[in-house]
Amino acid sequence: LDLPGHGHSSHKPNGSYGVILNRVVDLEHIRRSLELEKFTFVGHSMSGITGILYSSTYPEYIDKTVVMDSLFPPIKEPSEVVENLRKASDEHVKQLIQMQGL
């Protein structure tokens, strides 16, 4: 799986969000669309950071997380980051699903 704008995937349209935390929203939207119960996340560099954030936010959907050459400096208490990210991600995914009529 290539995240938007990486590997062989296309870029998001101009004006779309691009903050790394929003990659968690993309990943959760993909997981729900594919109806995956659990999966293993393997990521390098920025994708590894995405995996760390996703695995912390949605641990119930992760079997294993493997990251290489990734560093994520703590900004706040981990529990506060995860709680805020989970709320924001769930809300955004709901909006995406509504826009797609699913």
C-alpha positions as CSV (number, residue, x, y, z in Angstrom):
1,L,0.0,0.0,0.0
2,D,1.5,3.3,-1.0
3,L,0.2,6.4,0.8
4,P,-1.0,9.2,-1.4
5,G,1.9,11.0,-3.2
6,H,4.4,8.2,-2.4
7,G,5.6,5.2,-4.4
8,H,3.4,4.6,-7.4
9,S,0.3,6.2,-6.0
10,S,-1.2,9.5,-7.3
11,H,-1.1,12.7,-5.3
12,K,-4.1,14.1,-3.5
13,P,-5.8,17.1,-5.2
14,N,-4.5,20.6,-4.5
15,G,-5.8,21.9,-1.3
16,S,-6.1,18.5,0.3
17,Y,-4.5,18.0,3.7
18,G,-1.0,16.7,3.9
19,V,0.0,16.7,7.5
20,I,1.4,13.3,8.7
21,L,-1.2,12.9,11.4
22,N,-3.8,12.9,8.6
23,R,-2.2,9.8,7.1
24,V,-3.7,8.0,10.1
25,V,-7.1,9.0,8.8
26,D,-6.2,7.7,5.3
27,L,-5.1,4.4,6.8
28,E,-8.2,3.9,8.9
29,H,-10.4,4.8,5.9
30,I,-8.6,2.2,3.8
31,R,-8.9,-0.4,6.6
32,R,-12.6,0.1,6.9
33,S,-13.1,0.1,3.1
34,L,-11.2,-3.3,2.9
35,E,-13.1,-4.5,6.0
36,L,-9.8,-5.7,7.6
37,E,-10.2,-6.9,11.2
38,K,-6.4,-6.9,11.8
39,F,-3.3,-6.3,9.8
40,T,0.4,-6.1,10.1
41,F,1.9,-2.6,9.4
42,V,5.4,-2.3,8.0
43,G,6.8,1.1,7.4
44,H,10.0,3.0,6.7
45,S,10.8,6.6,7.7
46,M,7.7,8.7,7.4
47,S,5.5,5.6,6.9
48,G,7.0,4.2,10.0
49,I,5.9,7.3,11.9
50,T,2.4,6.8,10.4
51,G,2.5,3.2,11.7
52,I,3.5,4.2,15.2
53,L,0.7,6.8,15.3
54,Y,-1.9,4.4,13.8
55,S,-0.9,1.5,16.0
56,S,-1.2,3.7,19.1
57,T,-4.5,5.1,18.0
58,Y,-6.1,1.9,16.8
59,P,-4.3,-0.9,18.6
60,E,-7.3,-3.3,18.3
61,Y,-6.8,-3.5,14.5
62,I,-3.0,-4.2,14.6
63,D,-1.5,-7.6,14.6
64,K,2.1,-6.4,14.4
65,T,3.9,-3.1,13.7
66,V,7.3,-3.1,12.1
67,V,9.1,0.3,11.6
68,M,12.6,1.1,10.2
69,D,14.5,4.4,10.4
70,S,11.6,6.2,12.1
71,L,11.6,8.7,14.9
72,F,8.7,10.5,16.5
73,P,9.6,13.0,19.1
74,P,7.0,13.3,21.9
75,I,5.1,16.6,22.0
76,K,2.5,15.9,24.7
77,E,1.6,13.0,26.9
78,P,1.2,9.9,24.7
79,S,-2.3,9.2,26.0
80,E,-3.4,12.8,25.2
81,V,-2.0,12.6,21.6
82,V,-3.7,9.2,21.0
83,E,-7.1,10.3,22.5
84,N,-7.1,13.5,20.4
85,L,-6.0,11.7,17.2
86,R,-8.6,8.9,17.6
87,K,-11.4,11.4,18.0
88,A,-10.2,13.5,15.0
89,S,-9.6,10.4,12.8
90,D,-13.0,8.8,13.6
91,E,-14.8,12.0,12.8
92,H,-12.9,12.5,9.5
93,V,-13.5,8.9,8.4
94,K,-17.2,9.4,9.1
95,Q,-17.2,12.5,6.9
96,L,-15.4,10.6,4.1
97,I,-17.9,7.7,4.2
98,Q,-20.8,10.1,4.1
99,M,-19.3,12.0,1.1
100,Q,-18.9,8.6,-0.7
101,G,-22.5,7.6,0.2
102,L,-21.4,4.4,1.9
